[in-house]
Amino acid sequence: MSTSVQLLEKCLEIQQQRYREAMKKALQSEQSLNQQRDQLNYLQQAINDYRTGTDTQVTPMSVINLIRFRNLLQQVADLQHQRVDRGQEEYNQLSLQAAGEHRKLKAMEKLLEKIQQKSRMKLIKSEQKMLDDHAIRQYIDQRQDA
């Protein structure tokens, strides 16, 4: 095996590792994004629950506390929404990076296959030439013996 093929195979191994790492990061980002979305949904549900009627006695102080709590929940939900947006951006970026690594991997695999095919064809031609030379020598030897 030629050194260029060995070198390309080593590069291919490295690229496979890079692709696996990129996919791992993208999947972790997706899981994190899903958790962030779940938390946002939970907060939005809590906000909706506190917006609907209250069955307790309403006092001026309880109304003020309820309004403050609702506002606090809304602020937390807004922050969580920002985290979801950042998480989505990160996931998109990591997914694109993984796709790029995959394209590089496929290109390297295709190049290696092409080089190996070329090497096989060269070997087949070399073997065929040896067989042809042997057949010619046998033919010449038979003609000289006759």
QUIVEN-V497387 format. One record per residue. N is the residue number from 0. RES is the residue in one small letter. SS is DSSP state (hx for helix, st for strand, lp for the rest). PSI is psi in degrees with one decimal (none if undefined). D_CENTER is the distance of its C-alpha to the mean C-alpha in Angstrom with 1 decimal. Layout:
n,res,ss,psi,d_center
N,RES,SS,PSI,D_CENTER
N,RES,SS,PSI,D_CENTER
//
This chain:
n,res,ss,psi,d_center
0,m,lp,135.2,31.2
1,s,lp,158.3,31.2
2,t,hx,-30.9,29.8
3,s,hx,-37.2,27.6
4,v,hx,-42.0,25.9
5,q,hx,-42.5,25.6
6,l,hx,-43.5,24.2
7,l,hx,-38.5,21.6
8,e,hx,-39.8,20.7
9,k,hx,-43.3,20.4
10,c,hx,-38.0,18.1
11,l,hx,-42.1,16.0
12,e,hx,-43.9,15.8
13,i,hx,-42.8,14.9
14,q,hx,-37.5,12.1
15,q,hx,-41.5,10.8
16,q,hx,-42.7,11.1
17,r,hx,-41.0,9.4
18,y,hx,-44.7,6.2
19,r,hx,-42.5,6.9
20,e,hx,-42.1,7.8
21,a,hx,-41.0,5.0
22,m,hx,-39.5,3.1
23,k,hx,-45.6,6.9
24,k,hx,-41.8,7.7
25,a,hx,-41.7,6.0
26,l,hx,-39.8,7.7
27,q,hx,-40.7,10.6
28,s,hx,-40.0,11.0
29,e,hx,-42.0,11.1
30,q,hx,-43.4,13.7
31,s,hx,-43.4,15.6
32,l,hx,-42.8,15.7
33,n,hx,-38.4,17.1
34,q,hx,-41.8,19.6
35,q,hx,-40.3,20.7
36,r,hx,-41.8,21.3
37,d,hx,-42.9,23.3
38,q,hx,-40.1,25.3
39,l,hx,-43.0,26.0
40,n,hx,-40.5,27.1
41,y,hx,-45.4,29.3
42,l,hx,-42.3,30.9
43,q,hx,-36.0,31.6
44,q,hx,-39.7,33.2
45,a,hx,-41.5,35.3
46,i,hx,-46.0,36.4
47,n,hx,-38.4,37.4
48,d,hx,-38.8,39.3
49,y,hx,-14.8,41.2
50,r,hx,-29.6,42.1
51,t,lp,164.8,43.8
52,g,lp,156.7,47.3
53,t,lp,139.8,48.5
54,d,lp,3.8,51.0
55,t,lp,170.6,52.6
56,q,lp,139.0,55.5
57,v,lp,119.8,54.7
58,t,lp,157.9,56.2
59,p,hx,-39.0,55.7
60,m,hx,-38.5,53.9
61,s,hx,-35.1,51.6
62,v,hx,-43.7,50.7
63,i,hx,-44.4,49.9
64,n,hx,-39.9,47.8
65,l,hx,-43.8,45.9
66,i,hx,-43.4,45.3
67,r,hx,-42.7,44.1
68,f,hx,-43.1,41.8
69,r,hx,-45.2,40.4
70,n,hx,-40.7,39.8
71,l,hx,-45.1,38.1
72,l,hx,-40.7,35.8
73,q,hx,-40.8,35.1
74,q,hx,-43.3,34.3
75,v,hx,-40.1,31.9
76,a,hx,-39.3,30.3
77,d,hx,-43.8,30.1
78,l,hx,-41.0,28.4
79,q,hx,-37.2,26.0
80,h,hx,-39.6,25.2
81,q,hx,-39.6,24.5
82,r,hx,-39.2,22.1
83,v,hx,-43.8,20.3
84,d,hx,-45.5,20.2
85,r,hx,-39.6,18.8
86,g,hx,-39.0,16.2
87,q,hx,-43.0,15.2
88,e,hx,-43.9,15.1
89,e,hx,-44.7,13.0
90,y,hx,-44.4,10.4
91,n,hx,-44.1,10.7
92,q,hx,-45.5,10.5
93,l,hx,-33.6,7.4
94,s,hx,-41.8,5.7
95,l,hx,-39.9,7.7
96,q,hx,-43.8,7.0
97,a,hx,-40.5,3.4
98,a,hx,-39.3,5.5
99,g,hx,-43.0,8.2
100,e,hx,-35.8,7.3
101,h,hx,-41.8,6.9
102,r,hx,-42.9,10.2
103,k,hx,-42.7,11.7
104,l,hx,-46.3,11.2
105,k,hx,-38.6,12.8
106,a,hx,-41.4,15.5
107,m,hx,-40.6,16.4
108,e,hx,-42.0,16.7
109,k,hx,-43.0,18.9
110,l,hx,-44.4,20.9
111,l,hx,-43.5,21.5
112,e,hx,-41.3,22.6
113,k,hx,-44.2,24.9
114,i,hx,-42.2,26.4
115,q,hx,-39.2,27.0
116,q,hx,-42.8,28.5
117,k,hx,-41.5,30.7
118,s,hx,-41.4,31.8
119,r,hx,-42.1,32.7
120,m,hx,-39.8,34.7
121,k,hx,-42.6,36.5
122,l,hx,-43.6,37.3
123,i,hx,-43.5,38.6
124,k,hx,-40.3,40.7
125,s,hx,-44.8,42.1
126,e,hx,-40.7,43.1
127,q,hx,-39.0,44.6
128,k,hx,-42.2,46.6
129,m,hx,-42.8,47.9
130,l,hx,-41.9,48.9
131,d,hx,-44.3,50.6
132,d,hx,-41.3,52.4
133,h,hx,-43.0,53.6
134,a,hx,-39.9,54.8
135,i,hx,-44.1,56.7
136,r,hx,-42.0,58.3
137,q,hx,-41.9,59.4
138,y,hx,-45.0,60.8
139,i,hx,-43.3,62.7
140,d,hx,-40.3,64.0
141,q,hx,-37.5,65.2
142,r,hx,-35.8,67.0
143,q,hx,-32.3,68.6
144,d,hx,-24.7,69.8
145,a,lp,none,71.3
//
